[in-house]
């Protein structure tokens, strides 16, 4: 699994010209699901994501989590996080999860994140999406297998 977490002041996702999800202050999270990922993997990543302390406290130190600031989450499925560009110029996505499994795990992540964060919006799995954001900081965190080693 790979998560690209961007701290935002606002973010939105459009499909076919329609806004299907928008948030204010919080995290825009691109979710890449790999072939070997499970619900247990998702639980581990969700726990890390929602507890990240990357919002500034009164002294300007990054000590506050999503819950501390009433932050929102926009989850976007993005299999291209598994692009392998080692050979040639055309990326391979061999290590990305198969669509049916990945969609099921993505839906599980949405459900579990909603248990911890009051406002969770989403993209549409497999759709061509236009994502807009205002990155605060900029502050971007990448969670992958090296995060948990």
N, C-alpha and C positions, 0 to 999 in steps of 0.2 A: 504494500500500500504506500502511496505517496500523497501527502497533502501539501499544497502551497497555500499558506495562510497570509492574507494581506489585511492589515489593520486599516479600516476605512472609516471615513466620515459619512459616506453613502455609497451604495452600489445597486445596480439593477441588471436584470437580464430580460432580453426581448427575444421572442420567437415569432417569425413572420409578421413583424411590425407591432406585435402586442407585448406589452410589459407583463410578464408572468410572475415576476418577483422583484421586490425592491426592499432595501433595508436602510436604516440610518446607521449611526455609530456601531461598529462591531467588526466582524470578520467576514471577508469574502474568502471562501475556501474552495479551491479546485481540488477535486478528489480523483486520484488515479487508483484503480483497483487492479491488482495483479492476479495472475493465475492461481497463486498459492494462498490468497487471502481468505480469511474465515471471519465469522462473527466475533471470535475472540480477538482477532487482529483489529477489527473495527472498534471493539470496546476499548482496547488499549489506546488507539489513536484518538478516539473521542475524548477519553479521560484527559489525555495530554492537552488536546486542543482547548477544551473548555476551561482548563485550569491554568493555561498560560498567563503569566502576569506580565503583560506588555503594555498596559495602560498606565499613564502617569498618575502618581499620587499628588498631594498638595505640595510636596517638595520637588516635583518634577522627576522623581525616580520611577522606573517601571516596576511597580509593586502591585498593581491592581489587575484583576481578572475580568472576564466578561460579566460575571455575576455582580462584581463590585461596582461596575459602571452601568449596569442594565443594558449590556450590549446585545446586539442582534447578530444572526448568522445567515449568510446566503451560501448554500451548498450547491456547487456546480460539478457534475460528473465530467471528467476530462481524461479519456483513455490515452490521449497523446502525451501525457506525462511519462508514459512507458516507451516513448520513441527511442530506438536504438539506431544511432547514426554511425556506427563503427565501420560498416562496409558501404562504400559508395555514397551516393547523395540522396537516395530514397530511404526514408526511415522505415525500420521494421517495427512492428507492434506485437511481435510474438509473445512477449512477456505480459501483455495486457490481459486481463481476465476476459473470458468468453462473454459475449453480450448478455445472455440470459443470467448467468451467475453474477456478473458485475451489476446488472440492474437490480437484482434481488438484494445484493449486499448494500448497494447505494440506498435503496428504500429502507433497509434495516438501519443504516446510519442516520437517515432522516428521522426515523421514529425514535431512536435512542438519543439523538441530540435534542429533540423536542422535549424529552423527559427532563432535560437539564437547563435548557435555554428557552425562555418564554416565546421569543420571536425567531422562527426558523423559516426561511423562504428557500425555494429551490429553482433550479433550472429544469429542463425536460430531458430525460435520458435519451441519448441518440439523436437529438434535434440539432439543427444548425442554429446556434445561439449568438446573439450579440450581447457582450457583457461590458458594462460601463462601471467605472469606479473612480473614487477620489481616495487615493492612498494617503493615509495620515502618517507622516514621518519623513520619507516613506519607511514603512516597517513591514518587512516580509520575512516569514519564517517557513522553512521547508522541513517537513517531517517525513522521514523515510526510515528504512531498516537501520541505518547508521545511528538514528536518534535513540534507538532502544538497545544498542549493542552493549 
